[in-house]
Amino acid sequence: MKKMIYGYPEKVVNEEYGLLQMREISFAMSAAQLRLVATFLVRVAEELESGGPSSTGISRKLCPIGGQRSRVRIS
């Protein structure tokens, strides 16, 4: 299954890069892929709680590592 994230934009945050603030998002992906997204969200939430890099407002990206579905890199 091709992983897709769909959404309804709220406003443009950065026109140069086309970055949008989303009002709502939907996921169309396998259960395994959805678990990767959930793992990513938990890691970023833990950073926020611990005062780590995410607490400064720096955004994080979900990136598969070398095509492996079982690992994610937060960059």
GUNU-897011 format. One line per field, with one value per residue (C-alpha): residue in three letters; x, y, z. Coordinates in Angstrom, 2 decimals, padded with zeros to 5 digits. Example, Ala and Ser with C-alpha at 12.3 -4.5 7.8 and 13.67 -1.06 7.14 Angstrom:
<recs>
resn <- c(ala:ser) .
px <- c(012.30:013.67) .
py <- c(-004.50:-001.06) .
pz <- c(007.80:007.14) .
</recs>
This chain:
<recs>
resn <- c(met:lys:lys:met:ile:tyr:gly:tyr:pro:glu:lys:val:val:asn:glu:glu:tyr:gly:leu:leu:gln:met:arg:glu:ile:ser:phe:ala:met:ser:ala:ala:gln:leu:arg:leu:val:ala:thr:phe:leu:val:arg:val:ala:glu:glu:leu:glu:ser:gly:gly:pro:ser:ser:thr:gly:ile:ser:arg:lys:leu:cys:pro:ile:gly:gly:gln:arg:ser:arg:val:arg:ile:ser) .
px <- c(000.00:001.32:001.52:-000.36:-001.24:-004.13:-005.24:-007.17:-004.94:-005.55:-002.98:000.36:003.20:006.10:005.35:008.93:008.74:004.97:004.69:001.09:-000.50:-003.14:-006.62:-007.12:-005.14:-006.02:-003.70:-004.06:-001.37:-000.78:-000.92:002.89:003.37:000.88:002.87:005.99:004.13:002.92:006.48:007.66:004.92:005.71:009.43:008.76:006.28:008.92:011.42:008.90:008.31:012.03:012.90:014.90:015.31:011.59:010.79:012.51:009.89:012.18:010.12:010.92:010.51:009.55:012.07:012.39:015.99:017.25:013.78:013.51:010.00:010.91:013.05:012.56:014.94:013.85:015.61) .
py <- c(000.00:003.42:005.62:008.86:011.69:013.87:017.11:020.34:023.41:026.14:028.62:028.89:029.05:029.38:030.25:029.60:025.92:025.48:024.63:024.50:024.55:021.83:022.05:018.28:015.29:011.72:008.74:006.12:003.54:000.04:-000.75:-001.12:002.29:003.85:002.36:004.15:007.45:006.71:005.91:009.20:011.16:009.50:010.31:013.97:014.21:012.74:015.36:018.10:016.78:016.45:019.93:018.46:019.87:019.76:022.05:024.92:024.86:023.22:020.96:017.29:015.16:011.52:009.83:006.10:004.92:003.04:001.83:-000.14:000.07:-000.83:002.23:005.97:008.88:012.13:014.97) .
pz <- c(000.00:-000.92:002.14:001.86:004.19:003.10:004.67:004.59:004.73:007.29:005.97:004.19:006.74:004.29:000.67:-000.53:000.48:000.23:003.94:005.11:008.53:008.35:009.83:009.62:008.31:007.36:006.98:004.23:004.96:006.26:009.96:010.01:008.41:010.82:013.72:012.38:012.44:015.98:017.09:015.63:017.42:020.76:020.39:019.63:022.53:024.86:023.63:024.38:027.90:028.61:027.33:024.43:020.91:020.06:022.98:021.14:018.39:015.83:013.58:013.05:009.92:009.72:007.37:006.64:006.98:003.95:003.07:006.32:007.65:011.21:011.95:011.73:011.92:013.51:011.75) .
</recs>
